[in-house]
């Protein structure tokens, strides 16, 4: 196949790209070989990128013609290796074209900086968020119920009030594309930090109920939209690990909360303040301080990241050019498109992922607030102080499992398989706890079951969230998909927070059995969604006669018919 690299409709004065471009040494003036020397400041970066994309599209049109002539009027060849050779050549051409824009070393340096400076900070914010959400379980056995004279039903309402407002304000995820993220995130962090700290001065059930509801508003504005926000910076095949890095902050926060609760409960024997009040204050106030750093540290997009150099900002944008719709606005803050929002709302696949998220959240929302109580009351022989300490190890174990599962999911570009693995892991853990309680077996069996149960639902949630983002082809659809995922999914905690009433103690067999059933439902739904996506991918390949495949046959696929440019999307299974 003969390929011409001569660009079409470009300024004849522009220099031709060098196929062996390498950046200048550190400290030297960096000039992009594909842009005029006069264009170097950040105000012209987007124009330069559009120029690159236009140049690259001219290459693609020149290389696609032979494949078009080969396919028109006949089915795809399946013998003699014809299609495989063409696609392999196409992938090689794409790598060469990317190399003309930036080197692999440059891309890796950008990724490392984003991981260290962005994902790590987001993980810290999410850890603080989950810490302030779930520490009420530790506060309960530290004296909250006795001091406020709470019944079992009233304690359940404190948990439910949080999730009611959390659900009602899930729509705020879309604001990541409307308000500058650094402003939006900072306000969210400050708001929940203030409310969490004020819980320390609550003097009645009513005041605590109001504060828990307000806490739900602040956290709903932040947490559900974080994977959507990270998709501004990462490719589809990179997103699971980064989502895992910030989701893993949840079990880490729970582990930290249990350890901190143990220290505070032990220390407050010598101070004139209730342990639960000091617990809320110590764990809530740091969020207000971190909010100031979020305002100055969080970037709105790759082009506004202060920790990247000008060249790195350009590379960060260029590497995402295939993730974006070619007709999408190039501005830093794009508007929402109602047509795409309505298309997402009518997509049955979004409801399947939301149902999986609902099922996981039944377990996700119930175990952390109740685990210290379960350890204390299930005739395991542990005091309140020991129960606080024993709550930590299962979540520390979950932290490492989440990272491992997320890494493997990205490494092998698979979502459904790992959701199934996590669902079976969670099901097994809850079944062990339920059967051990039913048989009144030793405490060791019930405690051992907590490890796979917690690791299973934390890891499954990580992949489900990533799967939802991966399989939407525009920012409007991604944002809407996340809103749907969370509005439906967060109904799970309304059930989960009522699975462990005092009437079921000491073994809470019914609650454990319900969680086991929902985790198994995640397994079934994952297989169902994989089947649907595989069928749609197959139908899409058959329906089109001209194909352009990404490096791993995933992502946006474009073809031109006359003057109309359409896009085909390959789903990740």
BATORVO-305477 format. One record per residue (C-alpha): residue in one letter; y, z, x. Coordinates in Angstrom, 3 decimals. Layout:
<sites>
(A; (Y; Z; X));
...
</sites>
This chain:
<sites>
(X; (0.000; 0.000; 0.000));
(X; (3.313; -1.055; 1.465));
(X; (6.152; 1.383; 1.105));
(X; (9.813; 0.782; 1.719));
(X; (11.977; 3.748; 2.536));
(X; (15.244; 1.939; 1.965));
(X; (17.260; 3.888; -0.641));
(X; (18.699; 2.173; -3.713));
(X; (22.197; 2.543; -5.127));
(X; (23.349; 4.814; -2.375));
(X; (26.500; 4.743; -0.330));
(X; (25.875; 2.246; 2.493));
(X; (27.878; 4.458; 4.837));
(X; (25.421; 7.326; 4.411));
(X; (23.120; 7.841; 7.342));
(X; (19.441; 7.212; 6.885));
(X; (17.315; 10.362; 7.028));
(X; (15.353; 11.129; 10.115));
(X; (11.673; 11.716; 9.433));
(X; (11.602; 14.271; 12.230));
(X; (14.529; 16.444; 11.289));
(X; (14.655; 19.873; 12.870));
(X; (17.459; 22.408; 12.473));
(X; (19.769; 23.293; 15.313));
(X; (19.371; 26.525; 17.160));
(X; (20.745; 29.791; 15.796));
(X; (24.463; 30.153; 16.076));
(X; (25.079; 26.402; 16.203));
(X; (26.833; 24.490; 13.531));
(X; (24.228; 23.287; 11.036));
(X; (24.784; 19.864; 9.505));
(X; (22.439; 18.488; 6.884));
(X; (21.371; 15.008; 8.098));
(X; (21.274; 13.783; 4.525));
(X; (24.883; 14.610; 3.689));
(X; (28.223; 13.462; 5.117));
(X; (29.545; 15.569; 7.943));
(X; (32.589; 16.409; 5.884));
(X; (30.506; 18.180; 3.232));
(X; (29.492; 21.572; 4.526));
(X; (30.933; 24.274; 2.309));
(X; (29.081; 25.875; -0.605));
(X; (31.301; 24.204; -3.199));
(X; (29.700; 20.854; -2.368));
(X; (26.118; 22.064; -2.035));
(X; (25.008; 21.040; -5.480));
(X; (26.357; 17.547; -5.005));
(X; (24.422; 17.298; -1.781));
(X; (21.260; 18.385; -3.543));
(X; (21.753; 15.808; -6.277));
(X; (22.154; 13.229; -3.527));
(X; (18.871; 14.344; -1.996));
(X; (17.124; 14.146; -5.352));
(X; (18.544; 10.714; -6.037));
(X; (17.361; 9.548; -2.634));
(X; (13.942; 11.035; -3.198));
(X; (13.602; 9.453; -6.633));
(X; (14.349; 6.067; -5.052));
(X; (11.449; 6.660; -2.670));
(X; (9.184; 7.635; -5.549));
(X; (10.039; 4.521; -7.564));
(X; (9.203; 2.336; -4.567));
(X; (5.837; 4.044; -4.048));
(X; (4.816; 4.278; -7.696));
(X; (4.873; 0.519; -8.368));
(X; (1.473; -0.295; -6.798));
(X; (-0.167; 2.517; -8.777));
(X; (1.455; 1.214; -11.967));
(X; (0.100; -2.304; -11.462));
(X; (-3.323; -0.890; -10.749));
(X; (-3.518; 1.121; -13.994));
(X; (-1.693; -0.891; -16.658));
(X; (-4.111; -2.229; -19.257));
(X; (-7.137; -0.237; -18.084));
(X; (-8.538; 3.271; -17.903));
(X; (-8.166; 5.396; -14.803));
(X; (-10.640; 4.413; -12.117));
(X; (-13.293; 7.048; -11.589));
(X; (-15.385; 5.354; -8.907));
(X; (-14.948; 4.152; -5.338));
(X; (-12.448; 6.938; -4.714));
(X; (-9.533; 4.723; -5.841));
(X; (-7.531; 7.319; -7.741));
(X; (-8.330; 10.067; -5.242));
(X; (-7.065; 7.956; -2.344));
(X; (-3.886; 7.013; -4.210));
(X; (-3.158; 10.634; -5.156));
(X; (-3.873; 11.877; -1.645));
(X; (-1.442; 9.295; -0.279));
(X; (1.119; 10.323; -2.867));
(X; (0.849; 13.994; -1.879));
(X; (1.215; 13.061; 1.768));
(X; (4.356; 11.057; 0.987));
(X; (5.791; 14.002; -0.908));
(X; (5.235; 16.366; 1.975));
(X; (6.943; 13.932; 4.313));
(X; (9.890; 13.585; 1.939));
(X; (10.250; 17.382; 1.731));
(X; (10.042; 17.613; 5.517));
(X; (13.017; 15.254; 5.768));
(X; (15.020; 17.782; 3.741));
(X; (13.856; 21.022; 5.387));
(X; (11.095; 22.214; 7.683));
(X; (8.170; 24.458; 6.689));
(X; (9.494; 27.142; 9.026));
(X; (12.835; 27.107; 7.229));
(X; (11.114; 27.497; 3.877));
(X; (9.022; 30.400; 5.125));
(X; (12.105; 32.153; 6.501));
(X; (13.809; 31.819; 3.125));
(X; (10.733; 33.181; 1.328));
(X; (10.509; 36.173; 3.653));
(X; (14.157; 37.021; 3.096));
(X; (13.815; 36.722; -0.672));
(X; (10.735; 38.947; -0.630));
(X; (12.370; 41.611; 1.513));
(X; (15.835; 41.629; 0.015));
(X; (15.287; 40.597; -3.602));
(X; (11.757; 41.394; -4.767));
(X; (11.651; 44.748; -3.010));
(X; (14.941; 45.794; -4.605));
(X; (13.799; 44.607; -8.041));
(X; (10.595; 46.634; -7.566));
(X; (12.659; 49.739; -6.811));
(X; (14.694; 49.182; -9.983));
(X; (11.550; 48.739; -12.071));
(X; (10.010; 51.846; -10.514));
(X; (13.054; 53.856; -11.562));
(X; (12.862; 52.302; -15.011));
(X; (9.195; 53.159; -15.515));
(X; (9.724; 56.600; -14.017));
(X; (12.403; 57.433; -16.597));
(X; (10.251; 55.985; -19.402));
(X; (6.950; 57.710; -18.694));
(X; (7.984; 61.112; -17.295));
(X; (8.020; 62.579; -20.794));
(X; (4.244; 63.051; -20.428));
(X; (4.802; 65.294; -17.424));
(X; (7.696; 67.013; -19.186));
(X; (5.434; 67.893; -22.111));
(X; (3.029; 70.007; -20.085));
(X; (5.988; 71.401; -18.079));
(X; (7.272; 73.166; -21.209));
(X; (9.117; 70.532; -23.287));
(X; (7.032; 71.018; -26.445));
(X; (7.296; 74.803; -26.331));
(X; (11.052; 74.955; -25.663));
(X; (11.959; 72.402; -28.365));
(X; (9.150; 73.605; -30.660));
(X; (7.676; 70.139; -31.045));
(X; (4.643; 69.454; -33.189));
(X; (2.082; 66.804; -32.221));
(X; (3.643; 64.395; -34.733));
(X; (7.168; 64.977; -33.395));
(X; (6.045; 64.321; -29.819));
(X; (4.488; 61.047; -30.952));
(X; (7.798; 60.115; -32.615));
(X; (9.623; 60.658; -29.318));
(X; (7.333; 58.050; -27.773));
(X; (7.560; 55.721; -30.768));
(X; (11.387; 55.853; -30.956));
(X; (11.596; 54.433; -27.441));
(X; (9.427; 51.445; -28.321));
(X; (11.133; 50.726; -31.641));
(X; (14.478; 50.073; -29.944));
(X; (12.693; 48.458; -27.004));
(X; (11.259; 45.880; -29.409));
(X; (14.469; 45.370; -31.380));
(X; (16.457; 44.553; -28.231));
(X; (13.893; 42.307; -26.494));
(X; (16.094; 39.301; -27.324));
(X; (18.455; 40.438; -24.581));
(X; (16.118; 38.786; -22.057));
(X; (17.970; 35.540; -22.848));
(X; (21.179; 37.092; -21.513));
(X; (19.946; 36.534; -17.962));
(X; (21.056; 32.928; -18.519));
(X; (24.293; 33.840; -20.291));
(X; (25.722; 36.754; -18.278));
(X; (25.834; 36.749; -14.472));
(X; (22.619; 38.602; -13.495));
(X; (24.270; 40.891; -10.923));
(X; (26.627; 42.231; -13.611));
(X; (23.983; 42.357; -16.322));
(X; (21.358; 44.150; -14.208));
(X; (23.828; 46.718; -12.869));
(X; (24.967; 47.640; -16.384));
(X; (21.367; 47.981; -17.559));
(X; (20.425; 50.287; -14.683));
(X; (23.517; 52.465; -15.147));
(X; (22.926; 52.781; -18.891));
(X; (19.323; 53.921; -18.744));
(X; (20.073; 56.227; -15.781));
(X; (22.785; 57.995; -17.775));
(X; (20.625; 58.382; -20.877));
(X; (17.603; 59.567; -18.875));
(X; (19.707; 62.243; -17.193));
(X; (21.124; 63.416; -20.517));
(X; (17.603; 64.217; -21.710));
(X; (17.832; 67.307; -19.522));
(X; (20.425; 68.862; -21.881));
(X; (18.641; 68.064; -25.164));
(X; (18.316; 71.184; -27.304));
(X; (16.430; 69.917; -30.353));
(X; (13.981; 67.319; -31.583));
(X; (16.804; 65.278; -33.127));
(X; (18.893; 65.041; -29.964));
(X; (15.857; 64.121; -27.876));
(X; (14.862; 61.483; -30.446));
(X; (18.300; 59.815; -30.248));
(X; (18.224; 59.824; -26.447));
(X; (14.755; 58.291; -26.346));
(X; (15.903; 55.518; -28.688));
(X; (18.943; 54.774; -26.485));
(X; (16.717; 54.759; -23.416));
(X; (14.670; 52.014; -25.067));
(X; (17.786; 49.844; -25.471));
(X; (18.739; 50.104; -21.794));
(X; (15.251; 49.388; -20.493));
(X; (14.610; 46.526; -22.940));
(X; (17.640; 44.737; -21.531));
(X; (16.218; 44.874; -17.994));
(X; (12.440; 45.019; -17.531));
(X; (11.116; 42.228; -19.806));
(X; (13.468; 39.669; -18.263));
(X; (12.665; 40.350; -14.602));
(X; (9.887; 37.703; -14.313));
(X; (12.282; 35.219; -15.934));
(X; (14.930; 36.187; -13.379));
(X; (12.498; 35.778; -10.460));
(X; (11.664; 32.260; -11.667));
(X; (15.223; 31.298; -10.618));
(X; (14.098; 31.787; -6.993));
(X; (10.347; 31.034; -6.787));
(X; (7.958; 28.179; -7.480));
(X; (5.280; 28.451; -10.121));
(X; (2.488; 29.027; -7.609));
(X; (4.503; 31.798; -5.899));
(X; (5.401; 33.783; -8.991));
(X; (2.261; 35.855; -9.660));
(X; (2.424; 37.717; -6.341));
(X; (6.141; 38.436; -6.759));
(X; (5.620; 39.569; -10.346));
(X; (2.769; 41.710; -9.077));
(X; (5.013; 43.257; -6.463));
(X; (7.475; 44.484; -9.061));
(X; (4.882; 45.324; -11.755));
(X; (2.961; 47.368; -9.183));
(X; (6.018; 49.606; -9.068));
(X; (4.909; 50.922; -12.491));
(X; (1.679; 52.601; -11.324));
(X; (3.453; 53.623; -8.140));
(X; (6.199; 55.225; -10.241));
(X; (3.627; 57.024; -12.379));
(X; (1.878; 58.268; -9.264));
(X; (5.198; 59.380; -7.809));
(X; (6.209; 61.006; -11.108));
(X; (3.018; 63.041; -11.209));
(X; (3.470; 64.214; -7.614));
(X; (7.143; 65.002; -8.174));
(X; (6.320; 66.819; -11.419));
(X; (3.825; 68.930; -9.511));
(X; (6.484; 69.857; -6.920));
(X; (9.162; 70.599; -9.525));
(X; (6.804; 72.646; -11.703));
(X; (5.841; 74.686; -8.667));
(X; (9.429; 75.085; -7.437));
(X; (11.062; 76.066; -10.746));
(X; (9.286; 79.420; -10.789));
(X; (12.165; 80.600; -8.555));
(X; (15.135; 78.909; -10.292));
(X; (16.748; 79.732; -13.662));
(X; (16.179; 76.311; -15.246));
(X; (13.263; 74.950; -17.235));
(X; (10.953; 72.710; -15.216));
(X; (11.135; 69.841; -17.737));
(X; (14.955; 69.847; -17.696));
(X; (15.068; 69.646; -13.914));
(X; (12.412; 66.929; -14.060));
(X; (14.539; 64.680; -16.299));
(X; (17.643; 65.267; -14.177));
(X; (16.027; 64.670; -10.784));
(X; (14.257; 61.496; -11.931));
(X; (17.108; 60.065; -14.020));
(X; (20.259; 60.528; -11.954));
(X; (19.250; 58.294; -8.979));
(X; (19.343; 55.240; -11.278));
(X; (23.090; 55.668; -11.761));
(X; (23.634; 55.573; -8.002));
(X; (21.376; 52.552; -7.483));
(X; (23.290; 50.665; -10.199));
(X; (26.286; 50.437; -7.833));
(X; (24.145; 48.786; -5.171));
(X; (22.695; 46.402; -7.768));
(X; (26.193; 45.129; -8.628));
(X; (26.846; 44.048; -5.036));
(X; (23.308; 43.180; -3.934));
(X; (21.668; 41.164; -6.742));
(X; (22.243; 37.378; -6.490));
(X; (22.791; 35.222; -9.569));
(X; (20.898; 32.285; -8.035));
(X; (19.698; 31.057; -4.627));
(X; (23.174; 29.662; -3.963));
(X; (24.876; 33.051; -4.390));
(X; (22.485; 35.199; -2.353));
(X; (24.690; 36.992; 0.178));
(X; (21.744; 37.740; 2.457));
(X; (21.049; 34.006; 2.986));
(X; (22.969; 31.784; 5.386));
(X; (24.561; 28.575; 4.100));
(X; (21.651; 26.514; 5.398));
(X; (19.119; 28.916; 3.854));
(X; (20.895; 28.714; 0.493));
(X; (20.577; 24.945; 0.621));
(X; (16.884; 25.147; 1.509));
(X; (16.315; 27.690; -1.296));
(X; (17.766; 25.195; -3.752));
(X; (16.015; 22.131; -2.389));
(X; (12.574; 23.730; -2.471));
(X; (12.934; 24.305; -6.225));
(X; (14.065; 20.785; -7.073));
(X; (10.651; 19.858; -8.492));
(X; (10.583; 22.989; -10.663));
(X; (13.641; 21.859; -12.600));
(X; (14.088; 19.338; -15.353));
(X; (15.942; 16.351; -13.931));
(X; (18.301; 16.454; -16.887));
(X; (18.973; 20.151; -16.522));
(X; (22.465; 21.231; -15.667));
(X; (23.084; 21.909; -12.008));
(X; (25.509; 24.740; -12.606));
(X; (24.627; 28.273; -11.632));
(X; (24.799; 29.470; -15.238));
(X; (23.258; 27.061; -17.753));
(X; (23.488; 27.218; -21.528));
(X; (20.558; 27.805; -23.839));
(X; (19.186; 24.778; -25.695));
(X; (18.375; 25.444; -29.335));
(X; (15.911; 22.542; -29.604));
(X; (13.791; 23.955; -26.782));
(X; (13.998; 27.451; -28.256));
(X; (12.663; 26.185; -31.598));
(X; (9.899; 24.219; -29.865));
(X; (8.747; 27.376; -28.107));
(X; (8.825; 29.402; -31.326));
(X; (6.505; 26.818; -32.928));
(X; (4.032; 26.746; -30.013));
(X; (0.727; 28.519; -30.881));
(X; (-0.045; 29.086; -27.187));
(X; (2.885; 31.497; -26.940));
(X; (1.380; 33.624; -29.699));
(X; (-1.957; 33.830; -27.874));
(X; (-0.323; 35.174; -24.697));
(X; (1.726; 37.553; -26.862));
(X; (-1.480; 38.801; -28.520));
(X; (-2.981; 39.439; -25.072));
(X; (0.144; 41.332; -24.069));
(X; (-0.006; 43.352; -27.316));
(X; (-3.606; 44.347; -26.569));
(X; (-2.816; 45.388; -23.000));
(X; (0.190; 47.389; -24.151));
(X; (-1.927; 49.480; -26.488));
(X; (-3.582; 50.883; -23.364));
(X; (-0.540; 50.542; -21.078));
(X; (1.674; 52.699; -23.294));
(X; (-0.858; 55.358; -24.234));
(X; (-2.549; 56.476; -21.035));
(X; (0.444; 57.410; -18.798));
(X; (2.152; 59.753; -21.319));
(X; (-1.123; 61.406; -22.317));
(X; (-3.145; 61.515; -19.089));
(X; (-1.754; 64.883; -17.868));
(X; (-2.500; 66.368; -21.300));
(X; (-5.993; 64.854; -21.335));
(X; (-6.764; 66.273; -17.896));
(X; (-5.520; 69.678; -18.981));
(X; (-7.160; 69.896; -22.401));
(X; (-10.409; 67.916; -22.113));
(X; (-12.291; 70.944; -20.791));
(X; (-12.022; 69.641; -17.271));
(X; (-11.056; 73.093; -16.122));
(X; (-7.678; 72.088; -14.676));
(X; (-4.435; 74.000; -14.986));
(X; (-1.162; 72.281; -15.915));
(X; (-0.161; 72.264; -12.241));
(X; (-3.451; 70.696; -11.106));
(X; (-3.334; 68.154; -13.941));
(X; (0.053; 66.959; -12.685));
(X; (-1.414; 66.369; -9.226));
(X; (-4.623; 64.684; -10.436));
(X; (-2.632; 62.181; -12.513));
(X; (-1.350; 60.510; -9.343));
(X; (-4.442; 59.034; -7.569));
(X; (-5.546; 56.634; -10.361));
(X; (-2.114; 55.025; -10.405));
(X; (-1.977; 54.785; -6.632));
(X; (-5.318; 52.966; -6.812));
(X; (-3.864; 50.664; -9.501));
(X; (-0.922; 49.837; -7.237));
(X; (-3.191; 48.283; -4.603));
(X; (-5.403; 46.518; -7.161));
(X; (-2.371; 44.881; -8.810));
(X; (-1.197; 43.498; -5.471));
(X; (-4.680; 42.196; -4.615));
(X; (-5.181; 40.494; -7.993));
(X; (-1.708; 38.936; -7.903));
(X; (-2.265; 37.609; -4.381));
(X; (-5.618; 36.057; -5.276));
(X; (-4.226; 34.541; -8.468));
(X; (-1.498; 32.753; -6.503));
(X; (-3.823; 31.897; -3.637));
(X; (-6.278; 30.078; -5.895));
(X; (-3.717; 28.981; -8.519));
(X; (-5.718; 30.499; -11.347));
(X; (-4.619; 32.797; -14.153));
(X; (-7.358; 32.968; -16.817));
(X; (-10.155; 33.983; -14.433));
(X; (-8.215; 36.988; -13.138));
(X; (-7.078; 38.042; -16.607));
(X; (-10.755; 38.072; -17.607));
(X; (-11.704; 40.126; -14.536));
(X; (-8.958; 42.669; -15.248));
(X; (-9.850; 42.852; -18.949));
(X; (-13.500; 43.603; -18.183));
(X; (-12.417; 46.182; -15.604));
(X; (-10.201; 47.943; -18.178));
(X; (-12.875; 47.722; -20.887));
(X; (-15.461; 49.273; -18.580));
(X; (-13.157; 52.167; -17.684));
(X; (-12.356; 53.054; -21.282));
(X; (-15.996; 52.726; -22.353));
(X; (-17.031; 55.157; -19.598));
(X; (-14.374; 57.675; -20.692));
(X; (-15.291; 57.338; -24.379));
(X; (-19.062; 57.631; -23.863));
(X; (-18.641; 60.537; -21.446));
(X; (-16.488; 62.317; -24.016));
(X; (-18.897; 61.555; -26.852));
(X; (-21.827; 62.860; -24.795));
(X; (-19.684; 65.736; -23.486));
(X; (-20.609; 64.720; -19.957));
(X; (-19.119; 66.241; -16.829));
(X; (-15.404; 65.979; -16.091));
(X; (-16.104; 63.779; -13.084));
(X; (-17.330; 60.890; -15.246));
(X; (-14.248; 60.947; -17.463));
(X; (-11.878; 61.163; -14.517));
(X; (-13.693; 58.344; -12.693));
(X; (-13.238; 56.091; -15.727));
(X; (-9.463; 56.423; -15.502));
(X; (-9.426; 54.395; -12.255));
(X; (-10.768; 51.047; -13.562));
(X; (-9.004; 51.560; -16.890));
(X; (-5.536; 51.901; -15.381));
(X; (-6.121; 49.232; -12.721));
(X; (-7.385; 46.846; -15.392));
(X; (-4.441; 46.951; -17.783));
(X; (-1.755; 47.068; -15.088));
(X; (-3.247; 44.009; -13.335));
(X; (-3.841; 42.077; -16.559));
(X; (-0.230; 42.562; -17.624));
(X; (0.944; 41.152; -14.291));
(X; (-1.002; 37.906; -14.697));
(X; (-0.235; 37.508; -18.414));
(X; (3.509; 37.722; -17.769));
(X; (3.240; 35.199; -14.937));
(X; (1.084; 32.879; -17.042));
(X; (3.744; 32.835; -19.746));
(X; (6.483; 31.849; -17.290));
(X; (4.281; 29.272; -15.515));
(X; (3.500; 27.291; -18.620));
(X; (7.062; 26.646; -19.801));
(X; (8.988; 23.724; -18.322));
(X; (12.628; 24.773; -18.770));
(X; (14.759; 27.895; -18.525));
(X; (15.387; 27.948; -22.291));
(X; (11.644; 27.804; -22.959));
(X; (10.869; 30.390; -20.282));
(X; (13.431; 32.804; -21.714));
(X; (12.226; 32.280; -25.279));
(X; (8.611; 32.631; -24.202));
(X; (9.393; 35.975; -22.573));
(X; (11.251; 37.168; -25.673));
(X; (8.266; 36.265; -27.870));
(X; (5.843; 37.837; -25.419));
(X; (7.724; 41.109; -25.434));
(X; (8.693; 41.347; -29.092));
(X; (5.106; 40.833; -30.231));
(X; (3.543; 42.521; -27.222));
(X; (5.673; 45.631; -27.440));
(X; (4.366; 46.313; -30.931));
(X; (1.267; 47.523; -29.079));
(X; (2.887; 50.783; -27.973));
(X; (3.618; 51.641; -31.627));
(X; (-0.147; 51.915; -32.002));
(X; (-0.905; 53.113; -28.489));
(X; (1.392; 56.135; -28.638));
(X; (-0.498; 57.437; -31.705));
(X; (-4.018; 57.231; -30.331));
(X; (-4.207; 60.773; -28.971));
(X; (-3.292; 63.260; -31.735));
(X; (-4.035; 66.930; -31.212));
(X; (-6.712; 66.710; -33.893));
(X; (-8.837; 64.553; -31.552));
(X; (-8.756; 66.874; -28.567));
(X; (-10.323; 67.742; -26.266));
(X; (-12.100; 64.393; -25.646));
(X; (-9.950; 61.845; -27.549));
(X; (-12.982; 59.601; -28.078));
(X; (-11.319; 57.548; -30.819));
(X; (-8.278; 56.693; -28.671));
(X; (-10.436; 55.676; -25.714));
(X; (-12.664; 53.507; -27.921));
(X; (-9.689; 51.703; -29.461));
(X; (-8.275; 50.923; -26.000));
(X; (-11.678; 49.607; -24.878));
(X; (-11.769; 47.285; -27.887));
(X; (-8.312; 45.888; -27.217));
(X; (-9.037; 45.275; -23.544));
(X; (-12.136; 43.302; -24.526));
(X; (-9.976; 41.309; -26.946));
(X; (-7.829; 40.321; -23.951));
(X; (-10.960; 38.846; -22.356));
(X; (-11.718; 36.752; -25.459));
(X; (-8.131; 35.541; -25.877));
(X; (-7.903; 34.552; -22.212));
(X; (-10.966; 32.324; -22.511));
(X; (-9.552; 30.836; -25.715));
(X; (-6.207; 30.001; -24.093));
(X; (-7.893; 28.498; -21.047));
(X; (-9.925; 26.197; -23.314));
(X; (-6.816; 25.057; -25.194));
(X; (-4.821; 24.411; -22.018));
(X; (-7.681; 22.533; -20.359));
(X; (-8.026; 20.295; -23.409));
(X; (-4.294; 19.560; -23.502));
(X; (-4.264; 18.742; -19.788));
(X; (-7.166; 16.330; -20.284));
(X; (-5.489; 14.660; -23.258));
(X; (-2.261; 14.338; -21.314));
(X; (-3.975; 12.626; -18.374));
(X; (-5.667; 10.138; -20.658));
(X; (-2.486; 9.410; -22.636));
(X; (-0.404; 8.306; -19.646));
(X; (-1.028; 5.300; -17.430));
(X; (1.412; 6.232; -14.679));
(X; (0.941; 9.542; -12.925));
(X; (2.854; 11.433; -10.315));
(X; (1.048; 14.534; -9.137));
(X; (2.522; 17.605; -7.419));
(X; (0.931; 18.926; -4.220));
(X; (-1.830; 20.676; -6.172));
(X; (-1.745; 18.573; -9.358));
(X; (0.399; 21.188; -11.131));
(X; (3.972; 21.047; -12.327));
(X; (6.338; 18.498; -13.783));
(X; (5.062; 14.928; -13.916));
(X; (7.556; 12.129; -14.612));
(X; (7.194; 8.588; -15.752));
(X; (9.634; 5.872; -16.801));
(X; (9.145; 3.540; -19.709));
(X; (12.048; 1.043; -19.812));
(X; (15.233; 3.043; -19.870));
(X; (13.579; 6.249; -21.153));
(X; (12.563; 8.995; -18.751));
(X; (10.013; 11.433; -20.077));
(X; (8.260; 14.376; -18.528));
(X; (4.680; 15.546; -18.695));
(X; (3.737; 19.117; -17.912));
(X; (0.448; 20.172; -16.335));
(X; (-0.601; 23.657; -17.437));
(X; (-1.936; 26.239; -15.001));
(X; (-5.324; 27.488; -16.194));
</sites>
